[in-house]
């Protein structure tokens, strides 16, 4: 039981770590892109396209990590499906 809790906690920490790494990368790259855009072509602001679409991906990632927390196609869903399939197969064999 403690091993299961530990593994779940470890997976959760890994999810959080990936999200925060993604967020830091997003921030750093977008700051660089803004600077490049404003220095090279201030009359044509293109950086916001990257910011918008990558930002949407960040929001999806955040919802998966903080809101859904594995409920949608995550660990809980997998366990539920495994049990469901095992029960079906048990009934069809018996």
C-alpha positions as CSV (number, residue, x, y, z in Angstrom):
1,X,0.0,0.0,0.0
2,X,2.8,2.5,0.9
3,X,4.6,1.5,-2.3
4,X,1.5,2.4,-4.3
5,X,1.1,5.7,-2.6
6,X,4.8,6.5,-3.2
7,X,4.6,5.6,-6.9
8,X,1.5,7.8,-7.3
9,X,3.2,10.7,-5.5
10,X,6.3,10.2,-7.6
11,X,4.2,10.3,-10.8
12,X,2.4,13.4,-9.6
13,X,5.7,15.2,-8.8
14,X,6.9,14.2,-12.3
15,X,3.8,15.7,-13.9
16,X,4.3,18.9,-11.9
17,X,7.9,19.0,-12.8
18,X,7.2,18.6,-16.5
19,X,4.5,21.3,-16.4
20,X,6.8,23.9,-14.6
21,X,9.6,23.1,-17.0
22,X,7.2,23.7,-19.9
23,X,6.1,27.0,-18.4
24,X,9.6,28.2,-17.8
25,X,10.6,27.3,-21.4
26,X,7.5,29.1,-22.7
27,X,8.4,32.2,-20.8
28,X,12.0,32.3,-21.7
29,X,11.5,31.6,-25.4
30,X,8.7,34.1,-25.7
31,X,10.8,36.8,-24.1
32,X,13.5,36.1,-26.6
33,X,11.1,36.1,-29.5
34,X,9.6,39.4,-28.4
35,X,13.0,41.0,-28.2
36,X,14.0,39.5,-31.6
37,X,10.7,40.7,-33.1
38,X,11.0,44.2,-31.7
39,X,14.6,44.6,-32.8
40,X,14.4,43.1,-36.3
41,X,10.9,44.1,-37.4
42,X,9.0,46.3,-35.0
43,X,6.4,47.2,-37.7
44,X,5.3,43.6,-38.0
45,X,4.4,42.0,-34.7
46,X,4.5,38.2,-35.3
47,X,5.7,37.0,-31.9
48,X,2.1,37.0,-30.5
49,X,1.1,34.1,-32.8
50,X,3.7,31.9,-31.0
51,X,2.6,33.3,-27.6
52,X,-1.1,32.6,-28.3
53,X,-0.8,29.1,-29.7
54,X,1.9,27.9,-27.3
55,X,-0.1,29.6,-24.5
56,X,-3.2,27.6,-25.4
57,X,-1.1,24.4,-25.2
58,X,0.2,25.5,-21.8
59,X,-3.4,26.0,-20.6
60,X,-4.3,22.5,-21.8
61,X,-1.3,21.1,-20.0
62,X,-2.3,23.1,-16.8
63,X,-5.8,21.8,-17.0
64,X,-4.5,18.2,-17.3
65,X,-2.1,18.6,-14.4
66,X,-4.2,20.8,-12.0
67,X,-7.9,20.3,-12.9
68,X,-8.3,16.8,-14.4
69,X,-5.4,15.4,-12.4
70,X,-5.3,12.1,-14.4
71,X,-9.0,11.6,-14.5
72,X,-9.2,11.9,-18.3
73,X,-7.1,9.1,-19.8
74,X,-4.9,9.2,-16.8
75,X,-3.9,6.6,-14.2
76,X,-7.4,6.4,-12.6
77,X,-9.0,5.9,-16.0
78,X,-6.4,3.2,-16.9
79,X,-7.1,1.3,-13.6
80,X,-10.8,1.5,-14.1
81,X,-10.5,0.2,-17.7
82,X,-8.2,-2.6,-16.7
83,X,-10.7,-3.7,-14.0
84,X,-13.6,-3.4,-16.5
85,X,-11.8,-5.5,-19.1
86,X,-10.7,-8.1,-16.6
87,X,-14.3,-8.4,-15.3
88,X,-15.6,-8.8,-18.9
89,X,-13.1,-11.5,-19.7
90,X,-13.8,-13.3,-16.5
91,X,-17.5,-13.4,-17.3
92,X,-16.9,-14.6,-20.8
93,X,-14.6,-17.4,-19.7
94,X,-16.8,-18.5,-16.9
